[in-house]
Amino acid sequence: MGYARKVGWVTAGLVIGAGACYCIYRLTRGRKQNKEKMAEGGSGDVDDVGDCPGARYNDWSDDDDDNSENKGIVWYPPWARIGTEAGTRARARARARATRARRAVQKRASPNSDDTILSPQELQKVLCLVEMSEKPYILEAALIALGNNAAYAFNRDIIRDLGGLPIVAKILNTRDPIVKEKALIVLNNLSVNAENQRRLKIYMNQVCDDTITSRLNSSVQLAGLRLLTNMTVTNEYQHMLANSISDFFRLFSAGNEETKFQVLKLLLNLAENPAMIGELLRAQVPSSLGSLFNKKENKEVILKLLVIFENINDNFKWEENESTQNQFSEGSLFFFLKEFQVCADKILGLESHHDFLVKVKVGKFVAKLAENMFPKSQE
């Protein structure tokens, strides 16, 4: 009786181990194929919220080399000890089984098929892995699979209906930066949906705090900025970031070029909403902001920053708000624009820029700013 029980346990272990190996292999296979597809913008579908910047762009970690998809996961039985003859034979058989399974899956899938799109039942299993597992490598594989599937509009509703939003959002509490980045990518892809945004708004403050306090220019910070950018495509939830605008300007001044561009996308969303202009003008900006207007700065950074300033200048009623202008403190963006001579000197220095478009944009901005802040009636 005892021997039969041992055999039963060994058999069950083999079945579970083989099933887990195949599940992880299914989740991790095709990373490179999906990476290329996501870099091209996913399926090209856009949900209710409109054309969200960066909605279907995934930032995969740099350690995903070209040969990663050829590396199968081999499960060795517990008795396959290294250095023994029986263990050597057992390990060889395990490797052979894994190789046969990998070749069978690759043979069944044609090069143009999209077999990484999971069915609702398979998505439910992946969500169970995310909810139950504590192993970082399992969480990473499962989140990558979810992120790939969340790039398709029809899967966003399915994942939400399966209760996936709170399951993935719970992973934001992890201290593993790779796992946290993958969770943010999943939420970013899911946020291209009006109903998903409504349910994800409760996590905006946490995402905002994590993004600001993360290591500067890190993958986690960039993934958080992309999610916040998607969540602010519409005006409905922008007010939740009002207290963090000063921190975004700080990230913009201190970050590298990629961080600057992502912060600009977020600030541009806010600047297009007239209701957020007061909050933008009230935000404290670093003294180094003016130094960004120099010939060495990237042309696109200068142009996008000028567009933000133009939107603020156009949407703020200078004459109507003249009595309330004393509410803005020194060091705020309002004072940065109010000190026209200082601001103009720094911006006018760009008129010698080699790019014609930059010259035109600078001239228009300076003219509009002078007209609004110093109307002819006051001259």
C-alpha positions as CSV (number, residue, x, y, z in Angstrom):
1,M,0.0,0.0,0.0
2,G,2.8,2.3,0.8
3,Y,4.6,1.6,-2.5
4,A,1.4,2.3,-4.5
5,R,1.0,5.6,-2.6
6,K,4.6,6.6,-3.5
7,V,4.1,5.7,-7.1
8,G,0.9,7.8,-7.1
9,W,2.6,10.9,-5.7
10,V,5.5,10.6,-8.1
11,T,3.1,10.3,-11.1
12,A,1.1,13.3,-9.9
13,G,4.3,15.3,-9.5
14,L,5.4,14.4,-13.1
15,V,2.0,15.5,-14.5
16,I,1.9,18.8,-12.6
17,G,5.5,19.6,-13.4
18,A,5.1,18.9,-17.1
19,G,1.9,21.0,-17.2
20,A,3.6,23.9,-15.5
21,C,6.5,23.8,-17.8
22,Y,4.3,23.8,-20.9
23,C,2.2,26.7,-19.4
24,I,5.3,28.8,-18.7
25,Y,6.7,27.9,-22.2
26,R,3.4,29.0,-23.8
27,L,3.5,32.3,-22.0
28,T,7.1,33.1,-22.7
29,R,7.3,31.9,-26.4
30,G,6.9,34.6,-29.0
31,R,8.3,37.5,-26.9
32,K,10.3,38.8,-29.8
33,Q,7.4,38.5,-32.3
34,N,5.1,40.4,-29.9
35,K,7.8,42.9,-29.1
36,E,8.1,43.8,-32.8
37,K,4.3,44.0,-33.2
38,M,3.8,46.2,-30.1
39,A,6.6,48.5,-31.3
40,E,4.5,49.0,-34.5
41,G,1.5,50.0,-32.4
42,G,-0.3,46.7,-31.7
43,S,-3.4,45.9,-33.5
44,G,-4.1,49.5,-34.5
45,D,-7.5,49.5,-32.7
46,V,-8.4,52.4,-30.4
47,D,-11.2,52.1,-27.8
48,D,-13.7,54.7,-26.6
49,V,-11.2,57.1,-25.2
50,G,-9.7,58.1,-28.6
51,D,-6.2,58.1,-29.9
52,C,-4.2,57.7,-26.6
53,P,-0.5,58.5,-26.8
54,G,1.6,55.5,-26.3
55,A,-1.5,53.3,-25.8
56,R,-0.1,50.1,-27.3
57,Y,3.7,50.6,-26.9
58,N,5.4,48.2,-24.6
59,D,8.9,48.8,-23.2
60,W,10.4,45.3,-22.9
61,S,13.5,44.9,-20.8
62,D,16.8,44.8,-22.5
63,D,17.7,41.3,-21.3
64,D,15.3,39.8,-23.9
65,D,17.9,38.7,-26.4
66,D,17.2,37.1,-29.7
67,N,17.8,33.6,-28.5
68,S,15.4,33.8,-25.5
69,E,12.6,32.2,-27.4
70,N,14.7,29.1,-28.2
71,K,15.5,28.5,-24.5
72,G,13.0,25.9,-23.2
73,I,12.3,25.4,-19.5
74,V,13.2,21.9,-18.5
75,W,11.7,20.3,-15.4
76,Y,13.9,17.7,-13.8
77,P,12.5,15.0,-11.5
78,P,13.7,15.1,-7.9
79,W,15.7,11.9,-8.2
80,A,17.7,13.3,-11.2
81,R,20.8,14.0,-9.1
82,I,23.9,15.3,-10.8
83,G,26.8,12.9,-10.7
84,T,24.8,9.7,-10.6
85,E,24.2,7.4,-13.5
86,A,20.5,7.2,-12.9
87,G,20.3,10.9,-12.5
88,T,22.1,11.5,-15.8
89,R,19.7,9.2,-17.6
90,A,16.7,11.0,-16.0
91,R,18.0,14.4,-16.9
92,A,18.6,13.3,-20.5
93,R,15.0,12.0,-20.7
94,A,13.6,15.3,-19.3
95,R,15.6,17.3,-21.8
96,A,14.4,15.2,-24.6
97,R,10.7,15.5,-23.5
98,A,11.1,19.3,-23.3
99,T,12.7,19.4,-26.7
100,R,9.9,17.3,-28.3
101,A,7.2,19.5,-26.7
102,R,8.9,22.7,-27.9
103,R,9.3,21.4,-31.5
104,A,5.7,20.1,-31.6
105,V,4.4,23.6,-30.5
106,Q,6.6,25.3,-33.1
107,K,5.6,22.9,-35.8
108,R,1.9,23.4,-35.1
109,A,2.1,27.2,-35.2
110,S,2.6,28.7,-38.6
111,P,4.9,31.8,-38.8
112,N,2.0,34.1,-39.5
113,S,-0.4,32.8,-36.9
114,D,-1.2,34.7,-33.8
115,D,-1.4,31.8,-31.3
116,T,-0.2,34.0,-28.5
117,I,-3.8,35.5,-28.4
118,L,-5.3,33.5,-25.5
119,S,-8.9,32.4,-25.1
120,P,-11.0,33.6,-22.1
121,Q,-10.3,30.3,-20.4
122,E,-6.6,30.7,-20.9
123,L,-6.7,34.3,-19.7
124,Q,-8.4,33.1,-16.6
125,K,-5.6,30.7,-15.9
126,V,-3.0,33.3,-16.5
127,L,-4.8,35.7,-14.0
128,C,-4.8,32.8,-11.5
129,L,-1.1,32.5,-11.9
130,V,-0.7,36.3,-11.3
131,E,-2.9,36.1,-8.2
132,M,-1.5,33.0,-6.6
133,S,2.2,32.9,-7.6
134,E,4.9,34.6,-5.6
135,K,7.8,33.7,-8.0
136,P,9.1,36.7,-9.9
137,Y,9.9,34.7,-13.1
138,I,6.3,33.3,-13.2
139,L,4.8,36.7,-12.5
140,E,6.9,38.2,-15.3
141,A,5.9,35.6,-17.8
142,A,2.2,35.8,-16.9
143,L,2.2,39.6,-17.1
144,I,4.0,39.6,-20.4
145,A,1.2,37.3,-21.8
146,L,-1.5,39.6,-20.3
147,G,0.2,42.7,-21.7
148,N,0.3,41.2,-25.2
149,N,-3.3,40.2,-25.1
150,A,-4.4,43.5,-23.6
151,A,-3.1,45.2,-26.7
152,Y,-6.2,44.0,-28.5
153,A,-9.5,45.8,-28.0
154,F,-11.6,42.7,-27.7
155,N,-9.4,41.3,-24.9
156,R,-9.6,44.5,-22.7
157,D,-13.2,43.9,-21.8
158,I,-12.6,40.2,-21.3
159,I,-9.8,40.8,-18.8
160,R,-11.9,43.3,-17.0
161,D,-14.9,41.0,-16.8
162,L,-12.6,38.2,-15.4
163,G,-11.6,40.6,-12.5
164,G,-8.2,41.2,-13.9
165,L,-7.8,44.9,-13.1
166,P,-7.5,44.6,-9.3
167,I,-5.4,41.4,-9.7
168,V,-2.8,43.2,-11.8
169,A,-3.0,46.4,-9.8
170,K,-2.1,44.5,-6.7
171,I,1.2,43.7,-8.2
172,L,2.1,47.4,-8.0
173,N,2.9,46.8,-4.4
174,T,5.8,44.5,-5.3
175,R,9.4,45.6,-4.7
176,D,10.7,43.8,-7.8
177,P,11.2,46.5,-10.4
178,I,10.9,44.2,-13.4
179,V,7.6,42.7,-12.2
180,K,6.3,46.2,-11.4
181,E,7.2,47.5,-14.8
182,K,5.4,44.6,-16.5
183,A,2.3,45.3,-14.3
184,L,2.3,48.9,-15.4
185,I,2.6,47.9,-19.0
186,V,-0.5,45.7,-18.6
187,L,-2.5,48.5,-17.0
188,N,-1.3,50.9,-19.6
189,N,-2.7,48.7,-22.4
190,L,-5.9,48.1,-20.5
191,S,-6.4,51.8,-19.9
192,V,-7.2,52.4,-23.6
193,N,-10.8,51.8,-22.7
194,A,-13.3,54.1,-21.1
195,E,-14.8,51.6,-18.6
196,N,-11.3,50.4,-17.7
197,Q,-10.2,54.0,-17.0
198,R,-13.2,54.5,-14.7
199,R,-12.1,51.5,-12.6
200,L,-8.4,52.2,-12.8
201,K,-8.8,55.8,-11.5
202,I,-8.6,54.6,-7.9
203,Y,-4.9,53.5,-8.5
204,M,-3.8,56.8,-10.1
205,N,-2.5,58.4,-6.8
206,Q,-0.4,55.2,-6.1
207,V,0.9,55.1,-9.7
208,C,1.7,58.8,-9.5
209,D,3.6,58.5,-6.2
210,D,5.5,55.5,-7.4
211,T,6.4,57.2,-10.7
212,I,7.8,60.3,-9.0
213,T,9.8,58.4,-6.3
214,S,11.2,55.8,-8.7
215,R,14.8,55.9,-9.8
216,L,15.2,58.7,-12.4
217,N,14.9,57.5,-16.0
218,S,14.2,54.0,-14.9
219,S,11.9,51.6,-16.8
220,V,9.4,51.7,-13.9
221,Q,9.2,55.5,-14.1
222,L,8.7,55.6,-17.8
223,A,6.0,52.9,-17.6
224,G,4.2,54.9,-14.9
225,L,4.4,58.1,-17.0
226,R,2.9,56.3,-20.0
227,L,0.0,55.0,-17.9
228,L,-0.6,58.5,-16.5
229,T,-0.5,59.9,-20.0
230,N,-3.2,57.5,-21.1
231,M,-5.3,58.2,-18.1
232,T,-5.2,61.9,-18.9
233,V,-6.2,61.7,-22.6
234,T,-9.7,62.8,-21.5
235,N,-10.3,65.6,-19.0
236,E,-12.3,63.4,-16.5
237,Y,-9.4,62.4,-14.3
238,Q,-6.8,65.1,-14.8
239,H,-7.7,66.9,-11.6
240,M,-6.3,63.9,-9.7
241,L,-2.7,65.0,-10.8
242,A,-3.1,68.6,-9.8
243,N,-0.8,68.3,-6.7
244,S,1.9,66.5,-8.7
245,I,2.4,68.9,-11.5
246,S,5.5,70.5,-9.8
247,D,7.1,67.1,-9.6
248,F,6.5,66.5,-13.3
249,F,8.3,69.7,-14.1
250,R,11.1,68.6,-11.9
251,L,11.3,65.2,-13.7
252,F,11.2,67.1,-17.0
253,S,14.2,69.3,-16.0
254,A,16.3,66.5,-14.5
255,G,15.4,63.5,-16.8
256,N,17.0,62.3,-19.9
257,E,15.6,62.8,-23.4
258,E,13.1,59.9,-23.2
259,T,11.8,61.0,-19.8
260,K,11.5,64.6,-21.1
261,F,9.4,63.5,-24.0
262,Q,7.1,61.4,-21.9
263,V,6.6,64.2,-19.3
264,L,5.8,66.6,-22.2
265,K,3.1,64.3,-23.5
266,L,1.5,64.2,-20.0
267,L,1.8,68.0,-19.5
268,L,0.4,68.6,-23.0
269,N,-2.7,66.6,-22.1
270,L,-3.2,68.9,-19.1
271,A,-2.5,72.1,-21.0
272,E,-5.3,71.3,-23.5
273,N,-7.8,71.4,-20.7
274,P,-8.8,75.0,-19.7
275,A,-9.8,73.8,-16.3
276,M,-6.2,72.7,-15.5
277,I,-4.5,76.0,-16.6
278,G,-4.7,77.5,-13.1
279,E,-3.1,74.4,-11.6
280,L,-0.3,74.5,-14.2
281,L,0.4,78.2,-13.6
282,R,0.4,77.5,-9.8
283,A,2.9,74.7,-10.1
284,Q,6.5,75.4,-8.9
285,V,9.0,75.0,-11.7
286,P,12.8,74.6,-11.3
287,S,15.0,77.6,-12.0
288,S,16.7,75.5,-14.6
289,L,13.6,75.4,-16.8
290,G,14.7,78.5,-18.7
291,S,18.1,77.0,-19.5
292,L,16.3,74.4,-21.6
293,F,15.8,77.0,-24.2
294,N,19.2,76.8,-25.8
295,K,20.7,75.6,-29.0
296,K,21.9,72.3,-27.6
297,E,18.5,71.1,-26.6
298,N,16.7,68.7,-28.8
299,K,14.5,70.5,-31.4
300,E,11.4,68.4,-30.7
301,V,11.7,69.0,-26.9
302,I,11.7,72.8,-27.5
303,L,8.8,72.7,-29.9
304,K,6.6,70.5,-27.6
305,L,7.4,72.8,-24.6
306,L,6.5,75.8,-26.7
307,V,3.2,74.2,-27.6
308,I,2.4,73.7,-23.9
309,F,3.2,77.3,-23.1
310,E,1.1,78.5,-26.1
311,N,-1.9,76.4,-24.9
312,I,-1.5,77.9,-21.4
313,N,-1.2,81.4,-22.8
314,D,-4.3,81.0,-25.0
315,N,-6.5,79.4,-22.4
316,F,-5.7,81.7,-19.5
317,K,-7.8,84.9,-19.4
318,W,-5.1,87.4,-18.4
319,E,-7.4,90.4,-18.1
320,E,-10.2,88.6,-16.3
321,N,-7.9,87.0,-13.8
322,E,-5.8,90.1,-13.1
323,S,-7.3,90.5,-9.6
324,T,-6.5,86.9,-8.7
325,Q,-2.9,86.9,-10.0
326,N,-1.5,87.5,-6.5
327,Q,-2.4,84.0,-5.6
328,F,0.5,82.7,-7.6
329,S,3.7,82.4,-5.6
330,E,7.2,83.2,-6.7
331,G,8.9,80.3,-8.5
332,S,5.6,79.3,-10.1
333,L,5.1,78.8,-13.8
334,F,3.0,82.0,-13.7
335,F,6.0,84.0,-12.5
336,F,8.2,82.3,-15.1
337,L,5.9,83.6,-17.8
338,K,5.2,86.9,-16.0
339,E,8.8,87.9,-15.9
340,F,8.6,88.6,-19.6
341,Q,12.0,90.3,-20.1
342,V,13.9,87.4,-18.5
343,C,11.8,84.8,-20.3
344,A,12.0,86.6,-23.6
345,D,15.8,87.0,-23.5
346,K,16.2,83.3,-23.0
347,I,13.6,82.4,-25.7
348,L,14.7,85.0,-28.2
349,G,18.1,83.5,-28.1
350,L,16.6,80.7,-30.1
351,E,16.0,83.0,-33.0
352,S,19.6,82.2,-34.1
353,H,18.7,78.5,-34.1
354,H,19.5,76.8,-37.4
355,D,16.0,75.3,-37.7
356,F,13.4,77.5,-39.4
357,L,10.4,75.9,-37.7
358,V,11.9,76.7,-34.3
359,K,12.4,80.3,-35.2
360,V,8.8,80.6,-36.4
361,K,7.4,79.0,-33.2
362,V,9.5,81.2,-31.0
363,G,8.4,84.4,-32.7
364,K,4.7,83.4,-32.5
365,F,5.0,82.6,-28.8
366,V,6.8,85.7,-27.8
367,A,4.3,87.9,-29.8
368,K,1.3,86.2,-28.2
369,L,2.8,86.4,-24.7
370,A,3.5,90.1,-25.1
371,E,0.0,90.8,-26.5
372,N,-1.8,89.0,-23.6
373,M,0.4,90.1,-20.7
374,F,0.8,93.7,-21.9
375,P,-2.3,94.7,-23.8
376,K,-2.3,98.0,-25.8
377,S,-4.6,99.6,-23.3
378,Q,-1.8,99.5,-20.7
379,E,0.9,100.8,-22.9
